[in-house]
Amino acid sequence: MSYEALADPHDTGVKIIDDFADAAEVASVLQETQDPAKVQWLDVHETYTNKRGLPIVQNHFAFALKLSRGDQSPLEALPATTGLYRRTETFVKNLASLFPPLASWEADELSFHLYDDQKVGLSRHRDNKRFIGLIAIVAIDGECDLVITRDGEDIALPVRPGALSLLRAPGLISSNEEIRPEHSVQNLRTDTRLSMMLRANDRPAETIPGFRYNNWRGES
Protein backbone atom coordinates (compact mmCIF):
# COMPACT_ATOMS: atom_id res chain seq x y z
CA MET A 1 0.00 0.00 0.00
CA SER A 2 1.42 3.36 -1.03
CA TYR A 3 1.57 6.28 1.39
CA GLU A 4 3.19 8.68 -1.06
CA ALA A 5 0.34 11.19 -0.61
CA LEU A 6 1.44 11.56 3.03
CA ALA A 7 5.20 11.41 2.44
CA ASP A 8 5.40 13.95 -0.40
CA PRO A 9 4.91 17.52 0.86
CA HIS A 10 3.63 18.50 -2.59
CA ASP A 11 0.92 15.82 -2.61
CA THR A 12 -2.54 16.00 -1.01
CA GLY A 13 -1.46 14.97 2.49
CA VAL A 14 -4.39 12.55 2.70
CA LYS A 15 -4.56 8.76 2.45
CA ILE A 16 -7.94 7.00 2.42
CA ILE A 17 -8.06 3.30 3.20
CA ASP A 18 -11.38 1.84 2.14
CA ASP A 19 -12.93 -0.98 4.19
CA PHE A 20 -10.65 -0.42 7.18
CA ALA A 21 -13.64 -1.30 9.38
CA ASP A 22 -16.16 -3.90 8.26
CA ALA A 23 -19.93 -3.49 8.18
CA ALA A 24 -20.48 -5.25 11.51
CA GLU A 25 -17.90 -3.11 13.28
CA VAL A 26 -19.29 0.22 12.09
CA ALA A 27 -22.86 -0.96 12.78
CA SER A 28 -21.92 -1.72 16.40
CA VAL A 29 -20.30 1.68 16.84
CA LEU A 30 -23.29 3.40 15.21
CA GLN A 31 -25.65 1.62 17.58
CA GLU A 32 -23.66 2.87 20.58
CA THR A 33 -23.82 6.47 19.38
CA GLN A 34 -27.60 6.24 19.03
CA ASP A 35 -28.05 5.45 22.72
CA PRO A 36 -28.67 8.75 24.59
CA ALA A 37 -27.61 7.12 27.85
CA LYS A 38 -24.14 6.59 26.39
CA VAL A 39 -23.63 9.52 24.02
CA GLN A 40 -24.78 13.05 24.82
CA TRP A 41 -24.49 15.15 21.68
CA LEU A 42 -23.32 18.76 21.86
CA ASP A 43 -24.77 21.17 19.30
CA VAL A 44 -21.73 22.85 17.74
CA HIS A 45 -23.42 24.38 14.68
CA GLU A 46 -21.62 27.67 14.22
CA THR A 47 -20.26 30.17 11.70
CA TYR A 48 -17.21 32.24 12.59
CA THR A 49 -14.02 33.74 11.14
CA ASN A 50 -10.73 32.02 11.93
CA LYS A 51 -7.30 33.58 12.49
CA ARG A 52 -6.55 33.44 8.75
CA GLY A 53 -9.71 35.41 8.03
CA LEU A 54 -11.53 32.45 6.53
CA PRO A 55 -15.25 32.05 7.27
CA ILE A 56 -15.72 28.69 8.99
CA VAL A 57 -19.07 26.95 8.72
CA GLN A 58 -19.63 23.86 10.84
CA ASN A 59 -22.92 22.03 10.54
CA HIS A 60 -22.67 19.16 12.98
CA PHE A 61 -23.20 17.80 16.46
CA ALA A 62 -20.23 16.48 18.45
CA PHE A 63 -19.43 14.03 21.21
CA ALA A 64 -15.82 14.34 22.32
CA LEU A 65 -13.80 12.50 24.94
CA LYS A 66 -10.42 13.54 26.28
CA LEU A 67 -8.42 10.30 26.53
CA SER A 68 -5.37 11.43 28.48
CA ARG A 69 -7.30 13.30 31.17
CA GLY A 70 -10.75 13.59 32.65
CA ASP A 71 -13.37 10.98 33.46
CA GLN A 72 -12.72 7.82 31.42
CA SER A 73 -15.86 5.98 32.55
CA PRO A 74 -17.82 6.94 29.40
CA LEU A 75 -15.59 4.59 27.40
CA GLU A 76 -16.67 1.68 29.59
CA ALA A 77 -20.16 2.01 28.15
CA LEU A 78 -18.80 2.05 24.57
CA PRO A 79 -17.00 -1.28 24.01
CA ALA A 80 -17.36 -1.28 20.21
CA THR A 81 -16.11 2.30 20.02
CA THR A 82 -13.22 1.52 22.33
CA GLY A 83 -12.28 -1.53 20.25
CA LEU A 84 -12.24 0.48 17.02
CA TYR A 85 -10.33 3.33 18.67
CA ARG A 86 -7.65 0.96 19.98
CA ARG A 87 -7.32 -0.83 16.65
CA THR A 88 -7.02 2.48 14.78
CA GLU A 89 -4.41 3.76 17.23
CA THR A 90 -2.36 0.57 16.79
CA PHE A 91 -2.61 0.87 13.00
CA VAL A 92 -1.27 4.43 13.11
CA LYS A 93 1.59 3.50 15.45
CA ASN A 94 2.55 0.62 13.17
CA LEU A 95 3.15 3.11 10.36
CA ALA A 96 6.30 4.10 12.25
CA SER A 97 8.24 1.85 9.87
CA LEU A 98 7.46 4.49 7.20
CA PHE A 99 7.12 7.53 9.44
CA PRO A 100 9.31 7.15 12.57
CA PRO A 101 7.62 9.98 14.55
CA LEU A 102 4.49 7.80 14.77
CA ALA A 103 6.22 5.33 17.09
CA SER A 104 5.15 7.50 20.04
CA TRP A 105 1.79 8.54 18.59
CA GLU A 106 -1.01 8.23 21.13
CA ALA A 107 -4.56 9.47 20.74
CA ASP A 108 -5.32 12.30 23.15
CA GLU A 109 -8.93 12.66 22.07
CA LEU A 110 -11.73 10.74 20.43
CA SER A 111 -14.59 12.67 18.88
CA PHE A 112 -17.69 11.81 16.92
CA HIS A 113 -19.03 14.33 14.41
CA LEU A 114 -22.59 14.01 13.19
CA TYR A 115 -23.02 16.18 10.08
CA ASP A 116 -26.49 17.17 8.93
CA ASP A 117 -26.12 19.59 6.00
CA GLN A 118 -25.94 18.10 2.52
CA LYS A 119 -23.91 20.93 1.01
CA VAL A 120 -21.33 21.82 3.66
CA GLY A 121 -20.76 19.81 6.82
CA LEU A 122 -17.53 21.63 7.67
CA SER A 123 -15.98 24.31 5.49
CA ARG A 124 -12.37 24.63 4.34
CA HIS A 125 -9.82 24.66 7.18
CA ARG A 126 -6.60 23.18 8.54
CA ASP A 127 -6.49 21.36 11.86
CA ASN A 128 -4.75 23.08 14.76
CA LYS A 129 -0.93 22.77 14.82
CA ARG A 130 -1.10 21.12 18.25
CA PHE A 131 -2.51 17.96 16.62
CA ILE A 132 0.58 16.06 15.54
CA GLY A 133 1.69 13.18 13.32
CA LEU A 134 -1.55 12.03 11.74
CA ILE A 135 -5.23 12.69 12.21
CA ALA A 136 -7.22 9.48 11.84
CA ILE A 137 -10.90 9.57 10.88
CA VAL A 138 -13.06 6.45 10.52
CA ALA A 139 -16.31 6.87 8.59
CA ILE A 140 -19.14 5.22 10.52
CA ASP A 141 -22.32 6.09 8.65
CA GLY A 142 -23.34 8.10 5.60
CA GLU A 143 -21.44 9.19 2.52
CA CYS A 144 -19.71 12.46 1.69
CA ASP A 145 -16.72 13.99 -0.05
CA LEU A 146 -13.56 14.92 1.80
CA VAL A 147 -12.51 17.90 -0.33
CA ILE A 148 -8.83 18.83 -0.39
CA THR A 149 -8.00 22.36 -1.56
CA ARG A 150 -4.48 22.59 -2.97
CA ASP A 151 -3.01 25.31 -5.19
CA GLY A 152 -6.49 26.76 -5.67
CA GLU A 153 -7.92 23.45 -6.87
CA ASP A 154 -10.53 21.34 -5.09
CA ILE A 155 -9.99 17.57 -5.11
CA ALA A 156 -13.07 15.62 -4.00
CA LEU A 157 -12.33 12.27 -2.35
CA PRO A 158 -15.45 10.13 -1.79
CA VAL A 159 -15.69 8.62 1.70
CA ARG A 160 -17.96 5.70 2.56
CA PRO A 161 -18.65 3.83 5.81
CA GLY A 162 -15.68 1.82 7.02
CA ALA A 163 -13.06 4.01 5.35
CA LEU A 164 -10.10 5.33 7.32
CA SER A 165 -8.91 8.79 6.30
CA LEU A 166 -5.39 9.71 7.39
CA LEU A 167 -4.53 13.42 7.29
CA ARG A 168 -0.95 14.59 7.56
CA ALA A 169 -0.16 16.69 10.64
CA PRO A 170 2.92 18.53 11.98
CA GLY A 171 5.94 16.36 12.70
CA LEU A 172 5.06 13.53 10.32
CA ILE A 173 7.67 14.57 7.75
CA SER A 174 10.43 17.15 7.67
CA SER A 175 9.55 20.10 5.47
CA ASN A 176 9.81 23.88 5.48
CA GLU A 177 6.42 24.06 3.79
CA GLU A 178 2.92 23.91 5.25
CA ILE A 179 2.13 20.19 5.27
CA ARG A 180 -1.32 20.26 6.87
CA PRO A 181 -3.95 19.62 4.18
CA GLU A 182 -6.64 22.23 3.78
CA HIS A 183 -9.83 20.21 3.77
CA SER A 184 -13.60 20.31 4.12
CA VAL A 185 -16.55 17.95 4.46
CA GLN A 186 -19.00 18.49 1.61
CA ASN A 187 -21.63 16.90 -0.61
CA LEU A 188 -23.41 14.56 1.79
CA ARG A 189 -25.24 11.94 -0.25
CA THR A 190 -27.18 10.80 2.79
CA ASP A 191 -29.30 12.71 5.32
CA THR A 192 -26.45 12.63 7.85
CA ARG A 193 -22.84 11.53 8.07
CA LEU A 194 -21.13 10.20 11.20
CA SER A 195 -17.37 9.95 11.69
CA MET A 196 -15.02 9.04 14.54
CA MET A 197 -11.83 11.09 14.79
CA LEU A 198 -8.64 10.43 16.77
CA ARG A 199 -5.99 13.10 17.31
CA ALA A 200 -2.71 13.23 19.21
CA ASN A 201 -1.87 16.49 20.97
CA ASP A 202 1.50 17.99 21.88
CA ARG A 203 -0.16 20.29 24.45
CA PRO A 204 -2.62 17.92 26.13
CA ALA A 205 -2.99 19.92 29.36
CA GLU A 206 -4.22 23.02 27.54
CA THR A 207 -7.82 23.64 26.64
CA ILE A 208 -8.63 24.47 23.02
CA PRO A 209 -10.57 27.70 22.45
CA GLY A 210 -14.05 26.91 21.18
CA PHE A 211 -13.71 23.14 21.65
CA ARG A 212 -15.63 21.24 24.31
CA TYR A 213 -15.12 17.75 25.71
CA ASN A 214 -17.91 15.77 27.33
CA ASN A 215 -15.64 14.42 30.06
CA TRP A 216 -13.06 17.19 30.71
CA ARG A 217 -13.17 20.97 31.17
CA GLY A 218 -9.51 21.64 31.79
CA GLU A 219 -7.20 21.30 34.71
CA SER A 220 -8.65 22.37 38.05
Phi, psi and omega per residue, in radians:
M1 nan 2.277 -3.090
S2 -1.545 2.387 3.075
Y3 -2.089 0.509 -3.107
E4 -1.055 -0.590 -3.132
A5 -1.099 -0.434 3.075
L6 -1.556 -0.615 -3.036
A7 -1.358 -0.552 -3.082
D8 -1.581 2.023 -3.113
P9 -1.100 -0.260 3.140
H10 -1.676 -0.007 3.102
D11 -1.629 -3.033 -2.990
T12 -1.162 -0.481 -3.064
G13 1.391 0.282 -3.098
V14 -2.363 2.337 3.029
K15 -2.189 2.191 3.106
I16 -1.932 2.189 3.132
I17 -1.915 1.836 3.140
D18 -1.201 2.605 3.053
D19 1.039 0.546 3.032
F20 -1.087 -0.730 3.067
A21 -1.965 2.401 -3.113
D22 -1.449 3.033 -3.045
A23 -1.055 -0.681 -3.128
A24 -1.172 -0.666 -3.113
E25 -1.166 -0.836 -3.126
V26 -1.198 -0.560 3.101
A27 -1.129 -0.675 3.124
S28 -1.170 -0.723 3.100
V29 -1.146 -0.769 3.113
L30 -1.010 -0.758 3.135
Q31 -1.053 -0.708 3.112
E32 -1.102 -0.700 -3.098
T33 -1.239 -0.311 -3.132
Q34 -1.555 0.015 3.122
D35 -1.679 1.911 -3.078
P36 -1.136 -0.290 3.076
A37 -1.325 -0.330 -3.106
K38 -1.846 -0.608 -3.069
V39 -2.213 2.064 3.110
Q40 -1.877 1.868 -3.046
W41 -1.292 2.410 3.014
L42 -1.770 2.333 3.108
D43 -1.437 1.913 -3.105
V44 -2.014 0.383 3.043
H45 -1.034 2.231 -3.047
E46 -2.892 2.652 2.965
T47 -2.256 2.231 -3.122
Y48 -2.659 3.046 3.111
T49 -1.907 2.243 -3.105
N50 -1.500 -3.096 -3.058
K51 -1.143 -0.377 3.108
R52 -1.538 0.015 3.139
G53 1.459 0.196 3.123
L54 -1.524 2.368 3.030
P55 -1.256 2.204 -3.133
I56 -1.884 2.172 3.099
V57 -2.000 2.128 3.067
Q58 -2.183 2.089 -3.119
N59 -2.018 1.371 -3.140
H60 -2.834 2.860 2.952
F61 -1.775 2.750 -3.100
A62 -2.412 2.599 2.954
F63 -2.338 2.012 -2.999
A64 -2.254 2.343 3.124
L65 -2.090 2.240 2.978
K66 -1.361 2.215 -3.043
L67 -1.681 -0.402 -3.103
S68 -1.661 -0.148 -3.104
R69 -2.625 2.981 3.063
G70 1.439 -3.029 -3.104
D71 -1.349 2.034 -3.104
Q72 -1.617 -0.016 -3.094
S73 -1.090 -0.498 3.092
P74 -0.988 -0.531 3.132
L75 -1.173 -0.497 -3.126
E76 -1.101 -0.478 3.127
A77 -1.542 0.021 -3.069
L78 -2.221 1.147 -3.062
P79 -1.139 -0.652 3.129
A80 -1.184 -0.736 3.096
T81 -1.091 -0.779 3.141
T82 -1.082 -0.725 3.117
G83 -1.076 -0.765 3.126
L84 -1.199 -0.686 3.096
Y85 -1.063 -0.817 -3.128
R86 -1.125 -0.719 -3.125
R87 -1.159 -0.691 3.118
T88 -1.156 -0.750 3.119
E89 -1.054 -0.763 3.117
T90 -1.097 -0.718 3.122
F91 -1.035 -0.798 -3.137
V92 -1.106 -0.796 -3.132
K93 -1.080 -0.593 -3.136
N94 -1.237 -0.215 3.061
L95 -1.354 0.040 3.125
A96 -1.086 -0.359 3.077
S97 -1.138 -0.462 3.081
L98 -1.731 -0.615 -3.083
F99 -2.268 1.564 -3.029
P100 -0.904 -0.583 3.141
P101 -1.053 -0.316 -3.112
L102 -1.345 -0.134 -3.140
A103 -1.042 -0.535 -3.132
S104 -1.845 0.212 -3.102
W105 -1.185 2.269 3.123
E106 -2.499 2.235 -3.108
A107 -1.117 2.236 3.080
D108 -1.684 -0.377 3.140
E109 -2.576 2.640 3.036
L110 -2.197 2.236 3.119
S111 -2.432 2.440 2.993
F112 -1.738 2.399 3.025
H113 -2.101 2.206 3.122
L114 -1.956 1.762 -3.088
Y115 -1.498 2.525 -3.072
D116 -2.434 0.345 3.085
D117 -2.126 2.180 -3.022
Q118 -1.196 -0.485 -3.081
K119 -1.494 -1.003 -3.115
V120 -2.306 2.004 3.029
G121 -1.499 -0.702 3.082
L122 -2.659 2.173 -3.034
S123 -1.360 3.085 -3.015
R124 -1.015 2.265 -3.104
H125 -2.867 2.980 2.917
R126 -2.074 2.517 3.093
D127 -1.197 2.683 -3.113
N128 -0.963 2.527 -3.114
K129 -1.116 -0.333 -3.138
R130 -1.234 -0.312 3.134
F131 -1.541 2.024 -2.862
I132 -1.975 2.791 3.041
G133 1.357 -1.543 3.083
L134 -2.461 2.636 2.930
I135 -1.893 2.214 -3.061
A136 -1.954 2.192 -3.100
I137 -2.241 2.095 3.086
V138 -1.783 2.191 3.094
A139 -1.356 2.185 -3.087
I140 -1.764 -0.776 -3.075
D141 -2.665 2.532 3.115
G142 1.499 2.864 -3.115
E143 -2.181 2.529 -3.136
C144 -2.740 -3.116 2.977
D145 -1.934 2.315 2.887
L146 -1.592 1.951 -3.034
V147 -1.759 2.114 3.111
I148 -1.744 2.226 3.105
T149 -1.838 2.028 -3.075
R150 -2.448 2.199 -3.134
D151 0.943 0.702 3.095
G152 1.347 0.076 -3.114
E153 -1.985 2.404 3.076
D154 -1.646 2.270 3.101
I155 -2.056 1.974 -3.084
A156 -1.599 2.113 3.129
L157 -1.948 1.921 -3.129
P158 -1.120 2.415 3.139
V159 -2.226 2.221 -3.115
R160 -2.114 2.841 -3.120
P161 -0.927 2.388 -3.135
G162 1.673 -0.255 -3.113
A163 -1.335 2.515 3.027
L164 -1.880 2.092 3.071
S165 -1.777 2.194 3.100
L166 -1.921 2.131 -3.136
L167 -1.960 2.263 -3.121
R168 -1.114 2.444 -3.138
A169 -2.359 2.904 -3.091
P170 -0.915 2.428 3.089
G171 1.622 -0.209 -3.122
L172 -1.169 -0.800 3.122
I173 -2.302 2.809 3.106
S174 -1.586 2.122 -3.137
S175 -2.823 2.544 3.054
N176 -1.496 -0.049 -3.109
E177 -1.694 2.900 3.032
E178 -1.262 2.038 -3.070
I179 -1.799 -0.134 3.132
R180 -1.292 2.187 3.138
P181 -1.243 2.394 3.008
E182 -1.450 2.150 -2.981
H183 -2.522 2.859 3.117
S184 -2.622 2.817 3.065
V185 -1.894 2.033 -3.041
Q186 -2.420 2.963 2.929
N187 0.994 0.929 3.043
L188 -1.074 2.274 3.101
R189 -1.793 0.162 3.084
T190 -2.342 2.909 -3.094
D191 -1.041 -0.681 3.124
T192 -2.405 2.933 3.057
R193 -2.465 2.274 -3.117
L194 -2.049 2.306 3.094
S195 -2.332 2.731 3.059
M196 -2.054 2.144 -3.052
M197 -2.020 2.421 3.046
L198 -2.109 2.324 3.114
R199 -2.400 2.410 2.956
A200 -1.505 2.824 -2.992
N201 -2.547 2.172 3.137
D202 -1.520 0.037 3.044
R203 -2.358 1.058 -2.967
P204 -1.143 -0.394 -3.106
A205 -1.417 -0.232 -3.096
E206 -1.581 2.470 2.996
T207 -1.306 2.807 -3.131
I208 -1.953 2.089 -3.117
P209 -0.924 2.235 3.084
G210 1.439 -0.011 -3.108
F211 -2.001 2.322 -3.087
R212 -2.087 2.421 3.017
Y213 -1.839 2.595 3.108
N214 -1.330 -0.361 -3.025
N215 -2.121 0.130 -3.074
W216 -2.736 2.348 3.118
R217 -2.109 0.297 -3.127
G218 1.860 2.908 -3.127
E219 -1.186 2.432 3.127
S220 -1.507 nan nan
